[in-house]
Amino acid sequence: FDRIEVGGSHDHRFTNPYDIVFHIGCFAQALGCTISGDRVAADTWFPGFQWQHATCAECRAHLGWYFDRADEYFYGLILDRIQND
């Protein structure tokens, strides 16, 4: 995983519309993740970015989100769900 800063920090805490809190880290790449679903602009935590789900390519567990806009993108991964092997 390639750690990056987005909005001035690598890690962020956000609450989704269902009041679930996520502690995520931002990464330039996330080998082993699969992106799925339609691109969604609503309820994005990063203004101007759309998001899709990022899941484990092997077990399909939800690991976070893939955010993109124009030619910029990153992964916002739930920190307690990722492993560095």
PyMOL Python script that loads the backbone (N, CA, C, O; Angstrom):
from pymol import cmd

cmd.read_pdbstr("""\
ATOM      1  N   PHE A   1       0.842  -1.196   0.000  1.00  0.00           N
ATOM      2  CA  PHE A   1       0.000   0.000   0.000  1.00  0.00           C
ATOM      3  C   PHE A   1       0.875   1.242   0.000  1.00  0.00           C
ATOM      4  O   PHE A   1       1.869   1.303   0.723  1.00  0.00           O
ATOM      5  N   ASP A   2       0.514   2.225  -0.801  1.00  0.00           N
ATOM      6  CA  ASP A   2       1.265   3.465  -0.942  1.00  0.00           C
ATOM      7  C   ASP A   2       0.526   4.599  -0.231  1.00  0.00           C
ATOM      8  O   ASP A   2      -0.417   5.174  -0.775  1.00  0.00           O
ATOM      9  N   ARG A   3       0.967   4.915   0.997  1.00  0.00           N
ATOM     10  CA  ARG A   3       0.330   5.970   1.795  1.00  0.00           C
ATOM     11  C   ARG A   3       0.489   7.327   1.123  1.00  0.00           C
ATOM     12  O   ARG A   3       1.561   7.660   0.619  1.00  0.00           O
ATOM     13  N   ILE A   4      -0.598   8.114   1.122  1.00  0.00           N
ATOM     14  CA  ILE A   4      -0.552   9.480   0.623  1.00  0.00           C
ATOM     15  C   ILE A   4      -1.383  10.357   1.555  1.00  0.00           C
ATOM     16  O   ILE A   4      -2.130   9.865   2.400  1.00  0.00           O
ATOM     17  N   GLU A   5      -1.234  11.658   1.378  1.00  0.00           N
ATOM     18  CA  GLU A   5      -2.080  12.605   2.096  1.00  0.00           C
ATOM     19  C   GLU A   5      -3.118  13.172   1.147  1.00  0.00           C
ATOM     20  O   GLU A   5      -2.815  13.520   0.006  1.00  0.00           O
ATOM     21  N   VAL A   6      -4.346  13.258   1.635  1.00  0.00           N
ATOM     22  CA  VAL A   6      -5.431  13.902   0.903  1.00  0.00           C
ATOM     23  C   VAL A   6      -6.083  14.862   1.888  1.00  0.00           C
ATOM     24  O   VAL A   6      -6.395  14.481   3.016  1.00  0.00           O
ATOM     25  N   GLY A   7      -6.285  16.083   1.474  1.00  0.00           N
ATOM     26  CA  GLY A   7      -6.857  17.067   2.382  1.00  0.00           C
ATOM     27  C   GLY A   7      -5.975  17.328   3.594  1.00  0.00           C
ATOM     28  O   GLY A   7      -6.478  17.651   4.670  1.00  0.00           O
ATOM     29  N   GLY A   8      -4.658  17.189   3.425  1.00  0.00           N
ATOM     30  CA  GLY A   8      -3.712  17.497   4.482  1.00  0.00           C
ATOM     31  C   GLY A   8      -3.402  16.386   5.457  1.00  0.00           C
ATOM     32  O   GLY A   8      -2.659  16.602   6.414  1.00  0.00           O
ATOM     33  N   SER A   9      -3.955  15.188   5.240  1.00  0.00           N
ATOM     34  CA  SER A   9      -3.700  14.090   6.173  1.00  0.00           C
ATOM     35  C   SER A   9      -3.806  12.740   5.466  1.00  0.00           C
ATOM     36  O   SER A   9      -4.522  12.591   4.476  1.00  0.00           O
ATOM     37  N   HIS A  10      -3.074  11.763   6.002  1.00  0.00           N
ATOM     38  CA  HIS A  10      -3.208  10.394   5.504  1.00  0.00           C
ATOM     39  C   HIS A  10      -4.470   9.747   6.067  1.00  0.00           C
ATOM     40  O   HIS A  10      -5.214   9.088   5.341  1.00  0.00           O
ATOM     41  N   ASP A  11      -4.707   9.939   7.370  1.00  0.00           N
ATOM     42  CA  ASP A  11      -5.870   9.263   7.965  1.00  0.00           C
ATOM     43  C   ASP A  11      -6.968  10.261   8.315  1.00  0.00           C
ATOM     44  O   ASP A  11      -6.715  11.415   8.659  1.00  0.00           O
ATOM     45  N   HIS A  12      -8.197   9.762   8.212  1.00  0.00           N
ATOM     46  CA  HIS A  12      -9.406  10.567   8.411  1.00  0.00           C
ATOM     47  C   HIS A  12     -10.443   9.727   9.146  1.00  0.00           C
ATOM     48  O   HIS A  12     -10.436   8.498   9.066  1.00  0.00           O
ATOM     49  N   ARG A  13     -11.327  10.401   9.856  1.00  0.00           N
ATOM     50  CA  ARG A  13     -12.499   9.753  10.463  1.00  0.00           C
ATOM     51  C   ARG A  13     -13.739  10.419   9.879  1.00  0.00           C
ATOM     52  O   ARG A  13     -13.889  11.640   9.924  1.00  0.00           O
ATOM     53  N   PHE A  14     -14.615   9.595   9.336  1.00  0.00           N
ATOM     54  CA  PHE A  14     -15.840  10.094   8.720  1.00  0.00           C
ATOM     55  C   PHE A  14     -17.024   9.279   9.214  1.00  0.00           C
ATOM     56  O   PHE A  14     -16.871   8.122   9.604  1.00  0.00           O
ATOM     57  N   THR A  15     -18.197   9.883   9.197  1.00  0.00           N
ATOM     58  CA  THR A  15     -19.446   9.210   9.549  1.00  0.00           C
ATOM     59  C   THR A  15     -20.323   9.185   8.309  1.00  0.00           C
ATOM     60  O   THR A  15     -20.540  10.215   7.671  1.00  0.00           O
ATOM     61  N   ASN A  16     -20.828   7.997   7.968  1.00  0.00           N
ATOM     62  CA  ASN A  16     -21.689   7.902   6.786  1.00  0.00           C
ATOM     63  C   ASN A  16     -23.126   8.296   7.151  1.00  0.00           C
ATOM     64  O   ASN A  16     -23.406   8.552   8.322  1.00  0.00           O
ATOM     65  N   PRO A  17     -24.040   8.349   6.176  1.00  0.00           N
ATOM     66  CA  PRO A  17     -25.419   8.761   6.458  1.00  0.00           C
ATOM     67  C   PRO A  17     -26.161   7.838   7.444  1.00  0.00           C
ATOM     68  O   PRO A  17     -27.224   8.205   7.946  1.00  0.00           O
ATOM     69  N   TYR A  18     -25.615   6.658   7.721  1.00  0.00           N
ATOM     70  CA  TYR A  18     -26.242   5.720   8.659  1.00  0.00           C
ATOM     71  C   TYR A  18     -25.589   5.793  10.041  1.00  0.00           C
ATOM     72  O   TYR A  18     -25.794   4.913  10.877  1.00  0.00           O
ATOM     73  N   ASP A  19     -24.797   6.851  10.275  1.00  0.00           N
ATOM     74  CA  ASP A  19     -24.106   7.091  11.547  1.00  0.00           C
ATOM     75  C   ASP A  19     -23.043   6.043  11.878  1.00  0.00           C
ATOM     76  O   ASP A  19     -22.726   5.826  13.047  1.00  0.00           O
ATOM     77  N   ILE A  20     -22.497   5.399  10.856  1.00  0.00           N
ATOM     78  CA  ILE A  20     -21.386   4.473  11.053  1.00  0.00           C
ATOM     79  C   ILE A  20     -20.092   5.249  10.848  1.00  0.00           C
ATOM     80  O   ILE A  20     -19.908   5.901   9.820  1.00  0.00           O
ATOM     81  N   VAL A  21     -19.196   5.177  11.830  1.00  0.00           N
ATOM     82  CA  VAL A  21     -17.936   5.906  11.770  1.00  0.00           C
ATOM     83  C   VAL A  21     -16.865   5.013  11.162  1.00  0.00           C
ATOM     84  O   VAL A  21     -16.726   3.847  11.534  1.00  0.00           O
ATOM     85  N   PHE A  22     -16.109   5.576  10.219  1.00  0.00           N
ATOM     86  CA  PHE A  22     -15.017   4.859   9.573  1.00  0.00           C
ATOM     87  C   PHE A  22     -13.720   5.621   9.785  1.00  0.00           C
ATOM     88  O   PHE A  22     -13.674   6.840   9.619  1.00  0.00           O
ATOM     89  N   HIS A  23     -12.667   4.903  10.152  1.00  0.00           N
ATOM     90  CA  HIS A  23     -11.317   5.462  10.243  1.00  0.00           C
ATOM     91  C   HIS A  23     -10.588   4.948   9.019  1.00  0.00           C
ATOM     92  O   HIS A  23     -10.279   3.760   8.923  1.00  0.00           O
ATOM     93  N   ILE A  24     -10.311   5.851   8.078  1.00  0.00           N
ATOM     94  CA  ILE A  24      -9.709   5.429   6.815  1.00  0.00           C
ATOM     95  C   ILE A  24      -8.333   6.053   6.623  1.00  0.00           C
ATOM     96  O   ILE A  24      -8.015   7.097   7.192  1.00  0.00           O
ATOM     97  N   GLY A  25      -7.537   5.388   5.812  1.00  0.00           N
ATOM     98  CA  GLY A  25      -6.252   5.910   5.363  1.00  0.00           C
ATOM     99  C   GLY A  25      -6.305   6.063   3.854  1.00  0.00           C
ATOM    100  O   GLY A  25      -7.009   5.317   3.174  1.00  0.00           O
ATOM    101  N   CYS A  26      -5.566   7.023   3.331  1.00  0.00           N
ATOM    102  CA  CYS A  26      -5.544   7.289   1.896  1.00  0.00           C
ATOM    103  C   CYS A  26      -4.295   6.663   1.267  1.00  0.00           C
ATOM    104  O   CYS A  26      -3.192   6.768   1.803  1.00  0.00           O
ATOM    105  N   PHE A  27      -4.493   6.016   0.130  1.00  0.00           N
ATOM    106  CA  PHE A  27      -3.430   5.285  -0.548  1.00  0.00           C
ATOM    107  C   PHE A  27      -3.489   5.530  -2.053  1.00  0.00           C
ATOM    108  O   PHE A  27      -4.570   5.574  -2.640  1.00  0.00           O
ATOM    109  N   ALA A  28      -2.321   5.689  -2.671  1.00  0.00           N
ATOM    110  CA  ALA A  28      -2.240   5.884  -4.118  1.00  0.00           C
ATOM    111  C   ALA A  28      -2.581   4.597  -4.860  1.00  0.00           C
ATOM    112  O   ALA A  28      -3.202   4.638  -5.921  1.00  0.00           O
ATOM    113  N   GLN A  29      -2.182   3.464  -4.312  1.00  0.00           N
ATOM    114  CA  GLN A  29      -2.448   2.151  -4.895  1.00  0.00           C
ATOM    115  C   GLN A  29      -2.892   1.196  -3.800  1.00  0.00           C
ATOM    116  O   GLN A  29      -2.571   1.393  -2.627  1.00  0.00           O
ATOM    117  N   ALA A  30      -3.620   0.174  -4.178  1.00  0.00           N
ATOM    118  CA  ALA A  30      -4.062  -0.829  -3.210  1.00  0.00           C
ATOM    119  C   ALA A  30      -4.127  -2.179  -3.920  1.00  0.00           C
ATOM    120  O   ALA A  30      -5.197  -2.626  -4.334  1.00  0.00           O
ATOM    121  N   LEU A  31      -2.963  -2.822  -4.054  1.00  0.00           N
ATOM    122  CA  LEU A  31      -2.919  -4.126  -4.711  1.00  0.00           C
ATOM    123  C   LEU A  31      -3.787  -5.104  -3.948  1.00  0.00           C
ATOM    124  O   LEU A  31      -3.764  -5.140  -2.717  1.00  0.00           O
ATOM    125  N   GLY A  32      -4.544  -5.888  -4.671  1.00  0.00           N
ATOM    126  CA  GLY A  32      -5.438  -6.851  -4.043  1.00  0.00           C
ATOM    127  C   GLY A  32      -6.854  -6.343  -3.864  1.00  0.00           C
ATOM    128  O   GLY A  32      -7.733  -7.077  -3.412  1.00  0.00           O
ATOM    129  N   CYS A  33      -7.078  -5.075  -4.222  1.00  0.00           N
ATOM    130  CA  CYS A  33      -8.433  -4.512  -4.148  1.00  0.00           C
ATOM    131  C   CYS A  33      -9.091  -4.543  -5.521  1.00  0.00           C
ATOM    132  O   CYS A  33      -8.437  -4.361  -6.548  1.00  0.00           O
ATOM    133  N   THR A  34     -10.370  -4.773  -5.514  1.00  0.00           N
ATOM    134  CA  THR A  34     -11.197  -4.716  -6.710  1.00  0.00           C
ATOM    135  C   THR A  34     -12.192  -3.576  -6.541  1.00  0.00           C
ATOM    136  O   THR A  34     -12.774  -3.408  -5.469  1.00  0.00           O
ATOM    137  N   ILE A  35     -12.387  -2.801  -7.587  1.00  0.00           N
ATOM    138  CA  ILE A  35     -13.339  -1.696  -7.559  1.00  0.00           C
ATOM    139  C   ILE A  35     -14.649  -2.196  -8.162  1.00  0.00           C
ATOM    140  O   ILE A  35     -14.654  -2.859  -9.199  1.00  0.00           O
ATOM    141  N   SER A  36     -15.762  -1.868  -7.497  1.00  0.00           N
ATOM    142  CA  SER A  36     -17.053  -2.336  -8.004  1.00  0.00           C
ATOM    143  C   SER A  36     -18.138  -1.300  -7.783  1.00  0.00           C
ATOM    144  O   SER A  36     -18.003  -0.386  -6.969  1.00  0.00           O
ATOM    145  N   GLY A  37     -19.213  -1.470  -8.529  1.00  0.00           N
ATOM    146  CA  GLY A  37     -20.376  -0.590  -8.409  1.00  0.00           C
ATOM    147  C   GLY A  37     -20.250   0.651  -9.272  1.00  0.00           C
ATOM    148  O   GLY A  37     -19.199   0.938  -9.845  1.00  0.00           O
ATOM    149  N   ASP A  38     -21.353   1.375  -9.345  1.00  0.00           N
ATOM    150  CA  ASP A  38     -21.387   2.612 -10.102  1.00  0.00           C
ATOM    151  C   ASP A  38     -20.633   3.710  -9.363  1.00  0.00           C
ATOM    152  O   ASP A  38     -20.515   3.675  -8.138  1.00  0.00           O
ATOM    153  N   ARG A  39     -20.131   4.673 -10.103  1.00  0.00           N
ATOM    154  CA  ARG A  39     -19.509   5.848  -9.499  1.00  0.00           C
ATOM    155  C   ARG A  39     -20.612   6.705  -8.890  1.00  0.00           C
ATOM    156  O   ARG A  39     -21.622   6.980  -9.538  1.00  0.00           O
ATOM    157  N   VAL A  40     -20.412   7.128  -7.629  1.00  0.00           N
ATOM    158  CA  VAL A  40     -21.425   7.874  -6.892  1.00  0.00           C
ATOM    159  C   VAL A  40     -20.840   9.203  -6.432  1.00  0.00           C
ATOM    160  O   VAL A  40     -19.752   9.247  -5.859  1.00  0.00           O
ATOM    161  N   ALA A  41     -21.571  10.284  -6.688  1.00  0.00           N
ATOM    162  CA  ALA A  41     -21.135  11.610  -6.242  1.00  0.00           C
ATOM    163  C   ALA A  41     -21.756  11.977  -4.896  1.00  0.00           C
ATOM    164  O   ALA A  41     -21.174  12.749  -4.133  1.00  0.00           O
ATOM    165  N   ALA A  42     -22.925  11.432  -4.606  1.00  0.00           N
ATOM    166  CA  ALA A  42     -23.630  11.760  -3.359  1.00  0.00           C
ATOM    167  C   ALA A  42     -22.867  11.238  -2.150  1.00  0.00           C
ATOM    168  O   ALA A  42     -22.238  10.181  -2.207  1.00  0.00           O
ATOM    169  N   ASP A  43     -22.929  11.981  -1.073  1.00  0.00           N
ATOM    170  CA  ASP A  43     -22.357  11.575   0.216  1.00  0.00           C
ATOM    171  C   ASP A  43     -20.851  11.331   0.169  1.00  0.00           C
ATOM    172  O   ASP A  43     -20.325  10.558   0.970  1.00  0.00           O
ATOM    173  N   THR A  44     -20.164  11.970  -0.744  1.00  0.00           N
ATOM    174  CA  THR A  44     -18.709  11.807  -0.789  1.00  0.00           C
ATOM    175  C   THR A  44     -18.062  12.557   0.367  1.00  0.00           C
ATOM    176  O   THR A  44     -18.539  13.620   0.766  1.00  0.00           O
ATOM    177  N   TRP A  45     -16.997  12.018   0.897  1.00  0.00           N
ATOM    178  CA  TRP A  45     -16.264  12.667   1.984  1.00  0.00           C
ATOM    179  C   TRP A  45     -15.197  13.613   1.453  1.00  0.00           C
ATOM    180  O   TRP A  45     -14.630  14.401   2.211  1.00  0.00           O
ATOM    181  N   PHE A  46     -14.925  13.538   0.171  1.00  0.00           N
ATOM    182  CA  PHE A  46     -13.893  14.367  -0.443  1.00  0.00           C
ATOM    183  C   PHE A  46     -14.535  15.163  -1.578  1.00  0.00           C
ATOM    184  O   PHE A  46     -14.806  14.611  -2.644  1.00  0.00           O
ATOM    185  N   PRO A  47     -14.782  16.460  -1.357  1.00  0.00           N
ATOM    186  CA  PRO A  47     -15.476  17.285  -2.352  1.00  0.00           C
ATOM    187  C   PRO A  47     -14.859  17.179  -3.740  1.00  0.00           C
ATOM    188  O   PRO A  47     -13.642  17.247  -3.911  1.00  0.00           O
ATOM    189  N   GLY A  48     -15.736  17.010  -4.725  1.00  0.00           N
ATOM    190  CA  GLY A  48     -15.307  16.900  -6.106  1.00  0.00           C
ATOM    191  C   GLY A  48     -14.987  15.490  -6.552  1.00  0.00           C
ATOM    192  O   GLY A  48     -14.846  15.239  -7.749  1.00  0.00           O
ATOM    193  N   PHE A  49     -14.870  14.560  -5.609  1.00  0.00           N
ATOM    194  CA  PHE A  49     -14.559  13.172  -5.931  1.00  0.00           C
ATOM    195  C   PHE A  49     -15.821  12.319  -5.933  1.00  0.00           C
ATOM    196  O   PHE A  49     -16.720  12.516  -5.116  1.00  0.00           O
ATOM    197  N   GLN A  50     -15.874  11.386  -6.845  1.00  0.00           N
ATOM    198  CA  GLN A  50     -16.898  10.346  -6.824  1.00  0.00           C
ATOM    199  C   GLN A  50     -16.276   9.105  -6.213  1.00  0.00           C
ATOM    200  O   GLN A  50     -15.051   8.986  -6.163  1.00  0.00           O
ATOM    201  N   TRP A  51     -17.111   8.174  -5.745  1.00  0.00           N
ATOM    202  CA  TRP A  51     -16.573   6.985  -5.094  1.00  0.00           C
ATOM    203  C   TRP A  51     -17.228   5.714  -5.617  1.00  0.00           C
ATOM    204  O   TRP A  51     -18.340   5.720  -6.147  1.00  0.00           O
ATOM    205  N   GLN A  52     -16.485   4.624  -5.442  1.00  0.00           N
ATOM    206  CA  GLN A  52     -16.958   3.258  -5.704  1.00  0.00           C
ATOM    207  C   GLN A  52     -16.441   2.390  -4.567  1.00  0.00           C
ATOM    208  O   GLN A  52     -15.508   2.776  -3.863  1.00  0.00           O
ATOM    209  N   HIS A  53     -17.035   1.232  -4.388  1.00  0.00           N
ATOM    210  CA  HIS A  53     -16.583   0.321  -3.340  1.00  0.00           C
ATOM    211  C   HIS A  53     -15.253  -0.327  -3.720  1.00  0.00           C
ATOM    212  O   HIS A  53     -15.014  -0.642  -4.886  1.00  0.00           O
ATOM    213  N   ALA A  54     -14.399  -0.518  -2.731  1.00  0.00           N
ATOM    214  CA  ALA A  54     -13.145  -1.262  -2.896  1.00  0.00           C
ATOM    215  C   ALA A  54     -13.249  -2.505  -2.013  1.00  0.00           C
ATOM    216  O   ALA A  54     -13.461  -2.400  -0.804  1.00  0.00           O
ATOM    217  N   THR A  55     -13.100  -3.667  -2.618  1.00  0.00           N
ATOM    218  CA  THR A  55     -13.231  -4.924  -1.898  1.00  0.00           C
ATOM    219  C   THR A  55     -11.987  -5.780  -2.106  1.00  0.00           C
ATOM    220  O   THR A  55     -11.213  -5.555  -3.037  1.00  0.00           O
ATOM    221  N   CYS A  56     -11.807  -6.756  -1.234  1.00  0.00           N
ATOM    222  CA  CYS A  56     -10.715  -7.708  -1.370  1.00  0.00           C
ATOM    223  C   CYS A  56     -10.957  -8.562  -2.611  1.00  0.00           C
ATOM    224  O   CYS A  56     -12.039  -9.125  -2.779  1.00  0.00           O
ATOM    225  N   ALA A  57      -9.965  -8.657  -3.471  1.00  0.00           N
ATOM    226  CA  ALA A  57     -10.097  -9.437  -4.699  1.00  0.00           C
ATOM    227  C   ALA A  57     -10.284 -10.925  -4.418  1.00  0.00           C
ATOM    228  O   ALA A  57     -10.851 -11.642  -5.242  1.00  0.00           O
ATOM    229  N   GLU A  58      -9.816 -11.394  -3.269  1.00  0.00           N
ATOM    230  CA  GLU A  58      -9.939 -12.820  -2.939  1.00  0.00           C
ATOM    231  C   GLU A  58     -11.251 -13.145  -2.232  1.00  0.00           C
ATOM    232  O   GLU A  58     -12.005 -14.006  -2.686  1.00  0.00           O
ATOM    233  N   CYS A  59     -11.525 -12.456  -1.116  1.00  0.00           N
ATOM    234  CA  CYS A  59     -12.691 -12.836  -0.296  1.00  0.00           C
ATOM    235  C   CYS A  59     -13.892 -11.916  -0.472  1.00  0.00           C
ATOM    236  O   CYS A  59     -14.969 -12.199   0.052  1.00  0.00           O
ATOM    237  N   ARG A  60     -13.717 -10.815  -1.205  1.00  0.00           N
ATOM    238  CA  ARG A  60     -14.780  -9.845  -1.493  1.00  0.00           C
ATOM    239  C   ARG A  60     -15.219  -9.024  -0.280  1.00  0.00           C
ATOM    240  O   ARG A  60     -16.270  -8.385  -0.328  1.00  0.00           O
ATOM    241  N   ALA A  61     -14.441  -9.025   0.808  1.00  0.00           N
ATOM    242  CA  ALA A  61     -14.769  -8.214   1.984  1.00  0.00           C
ATOM    243  C   ALA A  61     -14.626  -6.735   1.626  1.00  0.00           C
ATOM    244  O   ALA A  61     -13.731  -6.349   0.873  1.00  0.00           O
ATOM    245  N   HIS A  62     -15.514  -5.923   2.173  1.00  0.00           N
ATOM    246  CA  HIS A  62     -15.464  -4.477   1.941  1.00  0.00           C
ATOM    247  C   HIS A  62     -14.250  -3.895   2.670  1.00  0.00           C
ATOM    248  O   HIS A  62     -14.146  -4.004   3.892  1.00  0.00           O
ATOM    249  N   LEU A  63     -13.330  -3.276   1.917  1.00  0.00           N
ATOM    250  CA  LEU A  63     -12.121  -2.704   2.502  1.00  0.00           C
ATOM    251  C   LEU A  63     -12.142  -1.179   2.522  1.00  0.00           C
ATOM    252  O   LEU A  63     -11.356  -0.558   3.237  1.00  0.00           O
ATOM    253  N   GLY A  64     -13.031  -0.577   1.747  1.00  0.00           N
ATOM    254  CA  GLY A  64     -13.107   0.878   1.701  1.00  0.00           C
ATOM    255  C   GLY A  64     -13.680   1.343   0.382  1.00  0.00           C
ATOM    256  O   GLY A  64     -14.614   0.748  -0.158  1.00  0.00           O
ATOM    257  N   TRP A  65     -13.089   2.442  -0.140  1.00  0.00           N
ATOM    258  CA  TRP A  65     -13.630   3.082  -1.326  1.00  0.00           C
ATOM    259  C   TRP A  65     -12.512   3.537  -2.249  1.00  0.00           C
ATOM    260  O   TRP A  65     -11.386   3.792  -1.822  1.00  0.00           O
ATOM    261  N   TYR A  66     -12.855   3.630  -3.520  1.00  0.00           N
ATOM    262  CA  TYR A  66     -11.984   4.198  -4.541  1.00  0.00           C
ATOM    263  C   TYR A  66     -12.594   5.548  -4.899  1.00  0.00           C
ATOM    264  O   TYR A  66     -13.761   5.620  -5.282  1.00  0.00           O
ATOM    265  N   PHE A  67     -11.809   6.618  -4.775  1.00  0.00           N
ATOM    266  CA  PHE A  67     -12.274   7.970  -5.069  1.00  0.00           C
ATOM    267  C   PHE A  67     -11.575   8.474  -6.319  1.00  0.00           C
ATOM    268  O   PHE A  67     -10.371   8.279  -6.482  1.00  0.00           O
ATOM    269  N   ASP A  68     -12.337   9.134  -7.218  1.00  0.00           N
ATOM    270  CA  ASP A  68     -11.703   9.701  -8.399  1.00  0.00           C
ATOM    271  C   ASP A  68     -12.425  10.941  -8.882  1.00  0.00           C
ATOM    272  O   ASP A  68     -13.615  11.145  -8.642  1.00  0.00           O
ATOM    273  N   ARG A  69     -11.638  11.773  -9.587  1.00  0.00           N
ATOM    274  CA  ARG A  69     -12.158  12.940 -10.307  1.00  0.00           C
ATOM    275  C   ARG A  69     -11.159  13.242 -11.414  1.00  0.00           C
ATOM    276  O   ARG A  69      -9.948  13.196 -11.198  1.00  0.00           O
ATOM    277  N   ALA A  70     -11.662  13.546 -12.574  1.00  0.00           N
ATOM    278  CA  ALA A  70     -10.814  13.842 -13.743  1.00  0.00           C
ATOM    279  C   ALA A  70      -9.680  12.822 -13.831  1.00  0.00           C
ATOM    280  O   ALA A  70      -9.938  11.637 -14.039  1.00  0.00           O
ATOM    281  N   ASP A  71      -8.431  13.260 -13.677  1.00  0.00           N
ATOM    282  CA  ASP A  71      -7.303  12.338 -13.786  1.00  0.00           C
ATOM    283  C   ASP A  71      -6.633  12.106 -12.436  1.00  0.00           C
ATOM    284  O   ASP A  71      -5.453  11.759 -12.381  1.00  0.00           O
ATOM    285  N   GLU A  72      -7.375  12.295 -11.352  1.00  0.00           N
ATOM    286  CA  GLU A  72      -6.854  12.108  -9.997  1.00  0.00           C
ATOM    287  C   GLU A  72      -7.659  11.011  -9.297  1.00  0.00           C
ATOM    288  O   GLU A  72      -8.884  10.965  -9.417  1.00  0.00           O
ATOM    289  N   TYR A  73      -6.979  10.140  -8.574  1.00  0.00           N
ATOM    290  CA  TYR A  73      -7.680   9.074  -7.860  1.00  0.00           C
ATOM    291  C   TYR A  73      -6.870   8.625  -6.648  1.00  0.00           C
ATOM    292  O   TYR A  73      -5.667   8.873  -6.558  1.00  0.00           O
ATOM    293  N   PHE A  74      -7.553   7.963  -5.720  1.00  0.00           N
ATOM    294  CA  PHE A  74      -6.904   7.346  -4.566  1.00  0.00           C
ATOM    295  C   PHE A  74      -7.882   6.383  -3.925  1.00  0.00           C
ATOM    296  O   PHE A  74      -9.078   6.396  -4.216  1.00  0.00           O
ATOM    297  N   TYR A  75      -7.351   5.546  -3.047  1.00  0.00           N
ATOM    298  CA  TYR A  75      -8.150   4.608  -2.274  1.00  0.00           C
ATOM    299  C   TYR A  75      -8.274   5.132  -0.852  1.00  0.00           C
ATOM    300  O   TYR A  75      -7.287   5.580  -0.267  1.00  0.00           O
ATOM    301  N   GLY A  76      -9.458   5.081  -0.300  1.00  0.00           N
ATOM    302  CA  GLY A  76      -9.692   5.376   1.112  1.00  0.00           C
ATOM    303  C   GLY A  76     -10.041   4.052   1.775  1.00  0.00           C
ATOM    304  O   GLY A  76     -11.173   3.582   1.664  1.00  0.00           O
ATOM    305  N   LEU A  77      -9.080   3.449   2.461  1.00  0.00           N
ATOM    306  CA  LEU A  77      -9.265   2.101   3.011  1.00  0.00           C
ATOM    307  C   LEU A  77      -9.474   2.146   4.522  1.00  0.00           C
ATOM    308  O   LEU A  77      -8.840   2.930   5.228  1.00  0.00           O
ATOM    309  N   ILE A  78     -10.361   1.303   4.998  1.00  0.00           N
ATOM    310  CA  ILE A  78     -10.674   1.204   6.421  1.00  0.00           C
ATOM    311  C   ILE A  78      -9.472   0.568   7.101  1.00  0.00           C
ATOM    312  O   ILE A  78      -9.146  -0.594   6.859  1.00  0.00           O
ATOM    313  N   LEU A  79      -8.816   1.351   7.958  1.00  0.00           N
ATOM    314  CA  LEU A  79      -7.500   0.958   8.468  1.00  0.00           C
ATOM    315  C   LEU A  79      -7.498  -0.343   9.256  1.00  0.00           C
ATOM    316  O   LEU A  79      -6.518  -1.084   9.189  1.00  0.00           O
ATOM    317  N   ASP A  80      -8.552  -0.649   9.997  1.00  0.00           N
ATOM    318  CA  ASP A  80      -8.528  -1.898  10.768  1.00  0.00           C
ATOM    319  C   ASP A  80      -8.937  -3.119   9.947  1.00  0.00           C
ATOM    320  O   ASP A  80      -9.048  -4.222  10.482  1.00  0.00           O
ATOM    321  N   ARG A  81      -9.163  -2.917   8.629  1.00  0.00           N
ATOM    322  CA  ARG A  81      -9.516  -4.045   7.752  1.00  0.00           C
ATOM    323  C   ARG A  81      -8.425  -4.415   6.764  1.00  0.00           C
ATOM    324  O   ARG A  81      -8.569  -5.392   6.028  1.00  0.00           O
ATOM    325  N   ILE A  82      -7.343  -3.661   6.731  1.00  0.00           N
ATOM    326  CA  ILE A  82      -6.301  -3.965   5.747  1.00  0.00           C
ATOM    327  C   ILE A  82      -5.113  -4.648   6.403  1.00  0.00           C
ATOM    328  O   ILE A  82      -4.847  -4.486   7.594  1.00  0.00           O
ATOM    329  N   GLN A  83      -4.414  -5.413   5.587  1.00  0.00           N
ATOM    330  CA  GLN A  83      -3.226  -6.120   6.031  1.00  0.00           C
ATOM    331  C   GLN A  83      -2.103  -5.852   5.051  1.00  0.00           C
ATOM    332  O   GLN A  83      -2.329  -5.818   3.842  1.00  0.00           O
ATOM    333  N   ASN A  84      -0.921  -5.667   5.547  1.00  0.00           N
ATOM    334  CA  ASN A  84       0.274  -5.543   4.707  1.00  0.00           C
ATOM    335  C   ASN A  84       1.045  -6.847   4.787  1.00  0.00           C
ATOM    336  O   ASN A  84       1.728  -7.104   5.778  1.00  0.00           O
ATOM    337  N   ASP A  85       0.945  -7.664   3.764  1.00  0.00           N
ATOM    338  CA  ASP A  85       1.674  -8.939   3.722  1.00  0.00           C
ATOM    339  C   ASP A  85       2.896  -8.824   2.859  1.00  0.00           C
ATOM    340  O   ASP A  85       3.635  -9.796   2.703  1.00  0.00           O
TER     341      ASP A  85
END
""", "prot")
cmd.dss("prot")
cmd.show_as("cartoon", "prot")
cmd.util.cbc("prot")
cmd.orient("prot")
